[in-house]
């Protein structure tokens, strides 16, 4: 039975990958992965906040949300309360040029024109900035919860925030 479930899950994953052959979706996934990779940064946190919350699928299970304030960035991670202890990023915010994003191609302090060129090069998406804040959807199936937000001040990036919803 365990192998049947695993085979079913693998089939679903492969089917999902095959059904998203659209180049635009693939490009958005790369922006998503850039944010997720930031979760792996070493963090000598200056502040740690732990919150216990009920699992949205199983009210008998308590999950943990950990917020770490690190030098140049913050991250919030959900750790499931079951035996698997799955780690899911909820939010990662960068506010320092010391944090390298996409190998340094995107960084705090870069100007609007350079940012647009970097996003176009990395993802193929050509965003337009109409104000001091713009948002790119990371997943068209979850357009309101999986996002990357760029905050600008005087034509320069001051903060980049990735957010992921939990379903």
C-alpha positions in Angstrom: 0.0 0.0 0.0 2.8 2.4 0.9 4.4 1.9 -2.6 1.0 2.4 -4.3 0.7 5.8 -2.5 4.3 6.7 -3.5 3.7 5.7 -7.1 0.4 7.7 -7.2 2.2 10.7 -5.7 5.1 10.4 -8.3 2.5 10.1 -11.1 0.8 13.2 -9.9 4.0 15.1 -9.7 5.1 14.1 -13.2 1.6 14.9 -14.5 1.8 18.3 -12.9 5.1 18.9 -14.5 3.9 17.9 -17.9 0.8 20.0 -17.7 2.9 23.1 -17.0 4.8 23.2 -20.2 3.9 26.9 -20.7 7.2 28.8 -20.8 5.8 31.7 -18.7 5.0 29.3 -15.8 8.4 27.8 -16.1 9.9 31.3 -15.8 7.9 32.1 -12.7 9.0 28.9 -11.1 12.6 30.1 -11.4 11.7 33.3 -9.5 10.0 31.0 -6.9 13.1 28.9 -6.6 15.4 31.9 -6.2 13.3 32.9 -3.1 13.2 29.4 -1.7 17.0 29.1 -2.1 17.3 32.1 0.3 15.9 29.9 3.0 19.2 28.0 2.9 21.3 31.0 3.8 23.3 30.7 7.1 21.6 32.8 9.7 23.2 34.1 12.9 19.8 35.3 14.1 19.5 38.4 16.3 16.0 37.5 17.1 14.0 34.2 17.1 10.2 34.1 17.6 8.4 30.8 17.9 4.7 30.6 17.5 2.6 27.4 17.9 -0.4 27.2 15.6 -3.0 24.6 14.7 -2.5 22.7 11.5 -5.1 23.9 8.9 -5.8 20.2 7.9 -5.7 18.6 11.3 -6.8 20.6 14.4 -5.2 18.0 16.6 -1.8 18.8 15.3 0.3 21.8 16.4 2.7 23.2 13.8 5.4 25.7 14.6 6.1 29.0 12.9 9.6 30.2 13.4 10.6 33.8 12.6 14.3 34.5 12.4 15.7 38.0 12.1 19.1 37.6 10.4 21.7 40.2 9.2 20.2 41.6 6.1 17.1 39.5 5.9 14.2 37.9 7.9 12.5 34.6 7.3 9.4 32.8 8.6 9.3 29.0 8.3 6.5 26.6 9.1 7.5 23.3 10.5 4.8 20.7 10.6 4.0 19.1 13.9 3.8 15.5 12.6 6.6 13.0 12.6 7.9 14.2 9.2 8.7 17.8 10.5 8.3 19.2 7.0 9.9 22.7 6.7 8.0 25.1 4.5 9.0 28.8 3.9 6.2 31.2 4.5 8.1 34.5 4.0 11.6 35.7 3.3 12.4 39.5 3.2 15.7 40.9 2.1 16.7 44.5 3.0 20.5 44.5 2.6 22.9 44.5 -0.4 25.0 42.1 1.6 22.6 39.3 0.7 23.3 37.9 -2.8 20.2 37.1 -4.7 20.4 35.0 -7.9 24.2 35.1 -7.7 24.2 38.8 -7.2 22.1 39.6 -10.3 19.4 41.1 -8.1 20.4 43.1 -5.0 19.1 45.8 -2.7 20.1 49.2 -3.9 20.1 48.5 -7.6 18.2 50.9 -9.8 14.9 50.3 -11.5 16.4 49.8 -15.0 18.9 47.3 -13.8 16.3 45.4 -11.9 14.0 45.2 -14.9 16.9 43.9 -17.0 17.9 41.3 -14.4 14.3 40.0 -14.0 14.0 39.8 -17.8 17.3 37.9 -18.0 16.5 35.5 -15.1 12.9 34.8 -15.8 11.9 36.2 -19.2 9.2 38.3 -17.5 9.1 42.0 -18.3 7.5 43.7 -15.4 6.5 47.4 -15.4 6.8 49.6 -12.4 3.9 51.9 -12.0 4.6 52.9 -8.4 7.1 52.3 -5.7 6.0 48.7 -5.3 5.4 45.9 -7.8 4.5 42.3 -7.4 5.1 39.2 -9.5 3.0 36.1 -9.1 5.2 33.0 -8.5 2.5 30.4 -9.2 -0.5 31.0 -11.5 -2.5 28.4 -9.5 -2.0 30.4 -6.3 -1.8 34.0 -7.7 -2.7 35.8 -4.5 -0.5 33.8 -2.1 2.8 32.9 -3.8 4.4 36.3 -4.6 7.6 38.2 -4.8 7.2 41.9 -4.0 9.8 44.6 -4.8 9.7 47.8 -2.8 11.3 50.8 -4.4 12.4 54.2 -3.0 13.8 57.0 -5.2 14.1 54.5 -8.1 16.1 51.9 -6.1 15.2 48.6 -4.5 15.0 48.8 -0.7 13.3 45.5 0.1 12.3 42.3 -1.6 9.8 39.9 -0.1 8.8 36.4 -1.1 5.6 35.0 0.4 4.1 31.6 0.0 0.7 30.5 1.2 0.0 27.2 2.9 -2.9 25.1 1.5 
